[in-house]
Amino acid sequence: MSYFDALLIVSFGGPESREDVIPFLENVLRGKNVPRERMLEVAEHYYHFEGRSPINDQNRALIEALRPVAKVPIYWGNRNWHPLLASTLAQMRADGVRRAIAFTTSAFGSYSGCRQYLENIASARAAVGEGAPEIVKIPPFSGHPLFVEAMAARVRDALARLPGARVVFTAHSVPVAMAEASPYVQQLEQACRSVAQAGGAREWKLVYQSRSGAPGQPWLGPDVCDELRGDAARRDTVIAPIGFLSDHMEVLYDLDTEARAVCDGLGIRMVRAETVGTHPAMIRMIADLIEQEPQACAAACCPAPRRP
């Protein structure tokens, strides 16, 4: 028996045309100290793919994979682009949904990957007003055995294409202050260790990608491209984006385009492991989680870092 009468998929969102790119990035960066020049540079990454991020299509695929097992209606709302979360909650209220469980497309605990989604949900409920459904967010799940199983399968598949390669796990870089206020790095290191062992990786390292923000602000490193350039042995490498559940633009551009170009230039053979996406173990995990009453995130979990 489910404790909830709906499942809500909450995600980052992404543009689906060239015209969407600048408004989308302005939503993402609102209130953040990111130079406009950097925003326009990131916009070019999207234009490289005609302005269409893969994330919305991957969320649609996730919803379709979940329909046979969810046992409750499924809704979807984004933080930064349509369908926006407040509009989705308004529809849920109109449909009579009173209590829903939220699966956010982020496995690791940090401000941007956990607490900010709680704030987004609270803001959307406030915007909807009286009768807005109660939303219970599933906490970060990077240690769940089925998440580890899904990512390990992706690593094994990649290693089968490049036997004996080292595995370089990547996750989105965040400001050091944000990382220190959350379990982000510890959860990543533990997940990488578990996935490497289950996936048969003999050598592995955790690195970061896709940093943004003010140039003088300390962010987590090393950067994946710096790691590749610093590998004097020019070893075969599997890049495994463990920090991403699906192919964001950061995966398509920063790994499949930029990191690939670095590897090609250095003569490094590289295979990029798939994200977990709709792997059957992930679908089983989500189906199991929505049948349970989850423990709520602690009131002070993953706080926003203080601005310098």
C-alpha positions as CSV (number, residue, x, y, z in Angstrom):
1,M,0.0,0.0,0.0
2,S,1.4,3.4,-0.9
3,Y,1.4,6.2,1.6
4,F,0.9,8.7,-1.3
5,D,-1.7,9.4,-3.9
6,A,0.8,10.7,-6.6
7,L,4.5,10.6,-7.6
8,L,6.1,13.9,-8.5
9,I,9.3,14.0,-10.6
10,V,11.2,17.1,-9.8
11,S,14.1,18.0,-12.0
12,F,16.4,20.8,-13.1
13,G,14.8,21.4,-16.5
14,G,16.4,22.4,-19.8
15,P,15.7,24.3,-23.0
16,E,14.1,22.6,-26.0
17,S,14.9,25.2,-28.7
18,R,17.5,28.0,-29.4
19,E,14.9,30.6,-28.3
20,D,14.6,29.0,-24.9
21,V,18.3,29.0,-24.1
22,I,18.9,32.6,-22.7
23,P,15.6,32.7,-20.7
24,F,16.4,29.3,-19.3
25,L,20.0,30.3,-18.3
26,E,18.7,33.5,-16.8
27,N,16.3,31.4,-14.6
28,V,19.2,29.2,-13.6
29,L,21.5,32.1,-12.7
30,R,19.1,34.5,-11.1
31,G,20.6,35.8,-7.9
32,K,23.9,34.2,-8.5
33,N,27.3,35.9,-8.9
34,V,28.0,34.6,-12.4
35,P,29.3,37.0,-15.0
36,R,27.1,37.4,-18.1
37,E,30.1,36.5,-20.3
38,R,30.1,33.1,-18.6
39,M,26.4,32.7,-19.2
40,L,26.8,33.5,-22.9
41,E,29.7,31.0,-23.1
42,V,27.5,28.3,-21.6
43,A,24.7,29.3,-24.1
44,E,27.1,28.4,-26.9
45,H,27.2,24.8,-25.5
46,Y,23.4,24.6,-26.0
47,Y,23.6,26.1,-29.4
48,H,26.1,23.4,-30.4
49,F,23.0,21.1,-30.0
50,E,20.5,23.5,-31.6
51,G,19.5,24.7,-28.1
52,R,17.9,21.4,-27.1
53,S,19.0,19.8,-23.8
54,P,18.4,16.1,-23.5
55,I,17.2,16.3,-19.9
56,N,13.5,16.8,-20.6
57,D,13.3,13.9,-23.0
58,Q,15.1,11.7,-20.5
59,N,12.6,12.7,-17.8
60,R,9.8,11.8,-20.2
61,A,11.5,8.4,-20.7
62,L,11.8,7.9,-17.0
63,I,8.1,8.6,-16.5
64,E,7.1,6.1,-19.2
65,A,9.4,3.5,-17.6
66,L,7.8,4.1,-14.2
67,R,4.1,4.0,-15.3
68,P,3.8,0.2,-15.2
69,V,5.2,0.0,-11.6
70,A,4.3,3.3,-9.9
71,K,0.7,2.4,-9.0
72,V,-0.1,6.1,-8.6
73,P,-0.4,9.0,-11.1
74,I,2.9,10.6,-12.1
75,Y,3.5,14.3,-12.4
76,W,6.5,16.3,-13.4
77,G,7.7,19.8,-12.6
78,N,11.1,21.5,-13.1
79,R,13.1,24.1,-11.2
80,N,14.2,26.2,-14.2
81,W,12.0,25.4,-17.3
82,H,8.7,24.2,-18.4
83,P,6.8,22.3,-17.0
84,L,7.6,24.6,-14.1
85,L,7.0,23.2,-10.6
86,A,4.3,25.7,-9.5
87,S,2.2,25.0,-12.6
88,T,2.5,21.3,-12.0
89,L,1.4,21.6,-8.3
90,A,-1.6,23.7,-9.4
91,Q,-2.6,20.9,-11.8
92,M,-2.2,18.4,-9.0
93,R,-4.5,20.4,-6.7
94,A,-7.1,20.6,-9.5
95,D,-6.8,16.8,-9.9
96,G,-7.5,16.3,-6.1
97,V,-4.0,15.2,-5.2
98,R,-3.5,15.7,-1.5
99,R,-0.2,14.1,-0.7
100,A,2.6,13.2,-3.1
101,I,6.1,11.8,-2.9
102,A,8.8,13.7,-4.8
103,F,11.7,12.0,-6.6
104,T,14.3,14.7,-7.4
105,T,16.8,13.8,-10.1
106,S,19.8,14.2,-7.9
107,A,21.3,11.4,-5.9
108,F,23.8,13.3,-3.7
109,G,23.3,15.7,-0.8
110,S,24.4,19.3,-1.4
111,Y,22.6,22.7,-1.3
112,S,21.8,22.6,-5.1
113,G,21.1,18.9,-5.2
114,C,18.9,18.6,-2.1
115,R,18.1,21.7,0.0
116,Q,17.4,23.9,-3.0
117,Y,14.8,21.4,-4.2
118,L,13.0,21.6,-0.8
119,E,13.0,25.4,-1.1
120,N,11.7,25.1,-4.7
121,I,8.8,22.8,-3.5
122,A,8.0,25.2,-0.6
123,S,7.9,28.2,-3.0
124,A,5.7,26.4,-5.5
125,R,3.3,25.3,-2.8
126,A,3.1,28.9,-1.5
127,A,2.5,30.2,-5.1
128,V,-0.4,27.7,-5.5
129,G,-1.8,28.6,-2.1
130,E,-4.6,27.0,-0.2
131,G,-5.1,23.4,-1.1
132,A,-1.6,22.9,-2.5
133,P,-0.7,19.2,-2.1
134,E,1.7,18.2,0.6
135,I,5.0,17.1,-0.9
136,V,7.4,14.7,0.8
137,K,10.8,14.6,-0.8
138,I,12.8,11.4,-1.0
139,P,16.2,12.1,0.6
140,P,19.5,11.7,-1.4
141,F,19.9,8.0,-2.3
142,S,23.5,7.6,-3.5
143,G,24.0,4.8,-1.0
144,H,21.0,2.8,-2.1
145,P,22.1,-0.7,-3.3
146,L,20.0,-0.4,-6.5
147,F,21.6,2.9,-7.5
148,V,25.0,1.3,-7.0
149,E,23.8,-1.7,-9.0
150,A,22.7,0.5,-11.9
151,M,25.9,2.6,-12.0
152,A,28.1,-0.5,-11.7
153,A,26.3,-2.0,-14.7
154,R,27.1,1.1,-16.7
155,V,30.8,0.9,-15.7
156,R,31.0,-2.8,-16.5
157,D,29.5,-2.2,-19.9
158,A,32.1,0.6,-20.6
159,L,35.0,-1.6,-19.3
160,A,33.8,-4.4,-21.7
161,R,34.5,-1.9,-24.5
162,L,37.9,-0.9,-23.1
163,P,39.2,-3.7,-20.9
164,G,41.7,-2.8,-18.2
165,A,41.0,1.0,-18.4
166,R,41.1,3.2,-15.4
167,V,37.8,4.7,-14.3
168,V,37.5,8.4,-13.8
169,F,34.2,9.2,-12.0
170,T,32.9,12.7,-12.5
171,A,30.4,14.9,-10.6
172,H,29.3,18.5,-10.9
173,S,31.8,20.8,-9.2
174,V,30.3,23.0,-6.5
175,P,31.8,25.8,-4.4
176,V,34.1,24.5,-1.6
177,A,32.0,26.3,1.0
178,M,28.8,24.5,-0.3
179,A,30.6,21.1,-0.2
180,E,31.9,21.7,3.3
181,A,28.4,22.4,4.5
182,S,27.0,19.1,3.1
183,P,27.8,15.4,2.8
184,Y,28.4,15.8,-1.0
185,V,32.0,14.7,-1.2
186,Q,31.7,11.9,1.4
187,Q,28.7,10.5,-0.4
188,L,30.4,10.7,-3.8
189,E,33.6,9.0,-2.5
190,Q,31.6,6.2,-0.9
191,A,29.4,5.7,-4.0
192,C,32.5,5.7,-6.3
193,R,34.2,3.1,-4.0
194,S,31.1,0.9,-4.0
195,V,30.5,1.2,-7.8
196,A,34.2,0.6,-8.6
197,Q,34.2,-2.6,-6.6
198,A,30.9,-3.9,-8.0
199,G,31.8,-2.8,-11.5
200,G,35.2,-4.4,-11.7
201,A,37.3,-1.2,-11.8
202,R,40.9,-1.9,-10.8
203,E,41.8,1.7,-10.6
204,W,39.5,4.7,-10.1
205,K,39.5,8.4,-9.2
206,L,36.9,11.0,-8.5
207,V,37.1,14.3,-10.3
208,Y,34.8,17.2,-11.1
209,Q,33.4,19.0,-14.1
210,S,31.3,22.0,-15.2
211,R,32.3,24.6,-12.6
212,S,30.9,28.1,-13.0
213,G,30.7,31.1,-10.7
214,A,33.2,33.9,-10.0
215,P,36.7,33.0,-11.1
216,G,38.2,33.7,-7.7
217,Q,35.8,31.5,-5.8
218,P,37.2,28.1,-4.7
219,W,35.4,25.2,-6.3
220,L,35.9,21.4,-6.0
221,G,38.6,19.9,-8.2
222,P,40.5,18.6,-10.0
223,D,38.7,19.3,-13.2
224,V,38.2,16.2,-15.5
225,C,40.1,17.8,-18.4
226,D,43.0,18.8,-16.2
227,E,43.1,15.2,-14.9
228,L,43.3,13.9,-18.4
229,R,46.0,16.3,-19.4
230,G,48.0,15.5,-16.3
231,D,48.0,11.7,-17.0
232,A,51.6,11.4,-18.3
233,A,51.0,7.7,-19.0
234,R,48.2,8.4,-21.4
235,R,46.2,5.4,-20.1
236,D,42.9,4.1,-21.5
237,T,40.1,5.8,-19.6
238,V,36.5,5.2,-18.9
239,I,34.7,8.4,-17.8
240,A,31.7,7.6,-15.6
241,P,29.4,10.5,-14.8
242,I,28.3,9.2,-11.4
243,G,27.0,12.6,-10.3
244,F,24.4,12.8,-13.1
245,L,21.3,10.6,-13.3
246,S,20.7,11.4,-17.0
247,D,22.5,13.1,-19.9
248,H,22.5,16.8,-19.0
249,M,24.1,19.3,-21.3
250,E,27.1,19.1,-19.0
251,V,27.5,15.4,-20.0
252,L,27.0,16.0,-23.7
253,Y,29.2,19.0,-24.0
254,D,31.7,18.9,-21.1
255,L,32.4,15.1,-21.5
256,D,31.3,13.9,-24.9
257,T,32.7,17.1,-26.6
258,E,35.4,18.8,-24.5
259,A,36.8,15.8,-22.6
260,R,36.6,13.7,-25.8
261,A,38.6,16.4,-27.7
262,V,41.3,16.4,-25.0
263,C,41.6,12.6,-25.1
264,D,41.8,12.6,-28.9
265,G,44.4,15.3,-28.8
266,L,46.5,13.3,-26.3
267,G,46.0,9.9,-27.9
268,I,44.0,8.6,-24.9
269,R,41.5,5.9,-25.8
270,M,38.3,6.9,-23.9
271,V,34.8,5.4,-23.4
272,R,32.1,7.4,-21.6
273,A,29.9,5.2,-19.4
274,E,26.2,5.8,-19.7
275,T,24.3,7.6,-17.0
276,V,21.9,5.4,-14.9
277,G,18.9,6.8,-16.7
278,T,16.1,4.2,-16.9
279,H,18.3,1.2,-16.0
280,P,15.9,-1.5,-14.6
281,A,17.6,-1.2,-11.2
282,M,16.8,2.5,-11.0
283,I,13.1,1.8,-11.9
284,R,13.0,-0.9,-9.1
285,M,14.6,1.5,-6.7
286,I,12.1,4.3,-7.3
287,A,9.1,1.9,-7.2
288,D,10.4,0.6,-3.8
289,L,10.9,4.1,-2.5
290,I,7.4,5.3,-3.3
291,E,5.9,2.4,-1.4
292,Q,7.6,3.5,1.8
293,E,7.2,6.4,4.2
294,P,10.6,8.1,3.7
295,Q,12.6,9.7,6.4
296,A,12.5,13.4,5.9
297,C,15.7,15.4,5.4
298,A,17.0,17.0,8.6
299,A,15.9,20.5,9.1
300,A,19.4,21.9,8.7
301,C,20.6,19.6,5.9
302,C,22.7,20.9,3.1
303,P,22.4,24.7,3.9
304,A,23.2,27.4,1.4
305,P,26.9,28.5,1.7
306,R,27.4,32.0,3.0
307,R,28.2,34.5,0.3
308,P,31.7,36.0,0.4
